[in-house]
Structure formats: C-alpha cells, structure tokens
Amino acid sequence: MIRLLAIVPVAASLAFVALPQDAKAPSAPAATSGPKAAAALEPLAFMTGAWTQQQANGAMIEEHWMAPRGQSMLGSFRRILGNGGVPFYEFTQIVAEKDRVVLRQMHVHGNFDPDPKRTEPMLLVLEKAEGNRATFVPAADPGKANAGELARVTYSADGPDTLVLVVEPKAPEGKPAEKPLEFRMTRIK
C-alpha cells in the first residue's frame, strides 16, 4: 500500500512523490531552529500562532502570525463570510529596523485587486511592548503612514489561547472618538 506524501513541482507539471505506508514522512524543522529573533521582536512572540473568531451570520476571521525570526515576523488576516466569500485579505510584516520596529500592512480585495484607497502599505511604529501587549501607532509622517483615521492598534494575550486585537480610530476634531473595534480570537488547535 502506498500513501501520498507530497506534491512537488517538476518543470511545468506536477509529479507525485510516494513512500511505502510504513515509511515516515520527513519532519518539519523544530521551532527553535534557524536564526534567532532580533531582541526588539522577542516581546512580540506572544502573537505567534493561528487565531480565529466566529462572527455573526456564520462569518469568521482568521489571523496567522509566524514566529519572529531574524529581523522580521509575518502575519496574514482574512474575513470569511457565512456564504464562503472573502471580502478582503491583509498581509502584514513587522520588521526590526536600526532604531525602531515597524509594522507594514497591505490590504487587498477578495479578488486580490488592491484597494484603490490603500495602494501603498500602511506604516505603523511600535510605541510600546511589555507583558504580552504591543501597541503600534501611525508613523510620524502622515504621508508615509497611510493610516487614514487610525489612532493605534494593540495586540495583547489574554492567557495562552486568546489573542485580542483592538483597533482604535482617531477622534474627529471636536468630537468624541468612535468605539474601538475589538477582536477576541482563540488559538486554532
């Protein structure tokens, strides 16, 4: 008996690689192998993992964060409607630069077309990170921040299996700020 192990691209076609059923598949590298994370990213390691939140009408969100390695960590986000449609995706990198930690994010529609209002990445900088909590604010230059009406984004861990994302809007001049959006996501196991 043979079991399918992997699909490997070969030239312009695909070839199937199979092993006898009693053979062991190669294991993935241990999470601790590879380059160490930059010290500035170590406080953000609590974000690592796959996270989800159920929403109204059968919709859900998913957010995935790769562990900090070297100078960066990568994240992705999608919202899936109850009918299976995906209205948008977000792709995020957090990078330790010489004198700061930056978060860059691209937003694309479900068909992968760029959002005309967001053709350039949003640029946030790490304001504070401590105790499984990290807050990012728009870069000082609004032209480069491309953050619109965003005041801050905060990630925090509420125990080992809950990641909380709070998105806070700026207060319009002379008016109170809108209520922040809060997403309480649980670890996908």
N, C-alpha and C positions, 0 to 999 in steps of 0.2 A: 504494500500500500504506500502511496506517495502523497505528501501533503504540499500544498503551495506555500512557499516560504517568502518569496519576494517577487516584485516585478521590477526588472532592470531595463532601462532604456538602452537599446543597441541600435546604433545608426539612426535610421528614420523609423524603425519599427520597434516593437516590444518583444522580448523573449522571456519566457517563464523559467525561473530557477526553482528546482525542486530537490528536496532531500528525502531520503527514506524516513518513514514515520518515526522511527526510534532515534533519529539524529536530533541533536539540539540546535536550535537557532542561535546565531551569534547574539550575545547580549549587548545592550546599549552601554556606552561608556558610563562609568559611575558619575554621579552628580558632582563629585568632588574633584574630578579630573579636569585638566585644561587650565587655562590661565586664571589666576585669581582675580577677583573683582577689585577694581580701584577702591581705595579706602573710602572715598566720597560716596560710593554706591552701596557700601555694606549696610547702612541704615535702611535701605530700600528693599532689602532681601525679603521682608515680610510680604511683599506684593507677589512674590513668585507663586505661580500655580495657575490652575484653570478654575474660573469662578462663574457662577450663573445666578440669575434671579428670575423667578416667574413673575409675569405681569398680567394685567387684565386681558380678558378675551383670548387667553391661550398664548399670548406673546411671551417672549423671554429675551433676556440679554445674556451675552457671554463675553467674558473678558479673560484673556490669557496673557500671562507675563512670564517670559523666560527669566531665568536667574541672572543676576548681574555676573558678567564675565568680562575681564579686561576693563575697557573704558565704557561699556555700554550694557543696556538691557533693552529688550524689545517687547512690545505689547500689541495686542490686537483686540478689537471690540466689534461686535455685530449685534444688531437687534433683529430678531426673527419674529415676524407677525404670526398670529394664530393660523393664517392660511398658508404659512411656509415662506412667504415673501420676505426679502431682506431689503428694507428701505435704504440702509447705509452701513458702511464699514468705517472704522477708524484704525489707523496704523500709527503706532507711537514708538519713538526711541527716546531713551533717557541716556545722556552722554555726560561723562565726567570730563570737563574741559580744564584748562590750566587753572582758572580761578573761580569756576562755578560749575554747577550741574544744571544742564538744560534739558527740557522736555520739548520735543518737536512732534507735531501730530498732523497727519493728513487725513482728510475726510473725503470719502468718495460715495457716490450714489450706489445703490444696489446693482446697477448695470456696469459699475466701475468707472463711469464718467465722473470727472472731477466736478465738485460743486462750484459753480461759477463765482460764488461769494467767497470761496475758500481755495483758490488755486495755489496759493503759497502756504507752506506749513505754518501752523500756529507755533509760536515760540514762547515758552514759559521758563522761568528760572526757579530753582529750588530756594524757597525762602527759609524753611526750617524743617529739620528731620530729627526726631527723637522719639524714643519709646514706641516704636511701631506706628508712627504717624509722620506723614510727609505732606508739606504744603508747597504748592507751586503757584507763582503769580506771573502775570504777563511781564515780558522783558521791558526794560525801562523805555526803549524807543517804540512808541505805539505803531509806527510804520513797519517795524520789523516784527513786532509781537503778533500782529494779525489775529488778535484775540477778541475783537469785537467788544461786546458788553460783558466780558468775563472778568470777574474780580479775582477769583482764586479757585484752585482745585485742590482738594485734600483727600488723601488716601489714608485709611487707618485700619488696623486689625482689631477686631472685637473678638478676641480668642483666636485659636489656631485655625478655625474653619469658617470665619466670616471676614470678608473684606468690604469695607464701607468706602464708597466714593461720594464725595459731596462737591457739587458744582455750584459756586456762588456767583450770581450776577452782580455787576456794578449797580449802584443806586443811581437812577436818573437824577439829574440836577434838580434839587428842591423837592425830591420825592423819596419815599422810603424804598429800600431795595426789595425786589421780589423775593419770595421764599426760595431758599436754595433747593436744588434737586438733590435727593439722597437716594443712592442705590446700595442696598444691603445684599451683597452677593455671598453665596455659600460655595465652599470648595467642591469641585466636581471630583468624585472619588471613583 
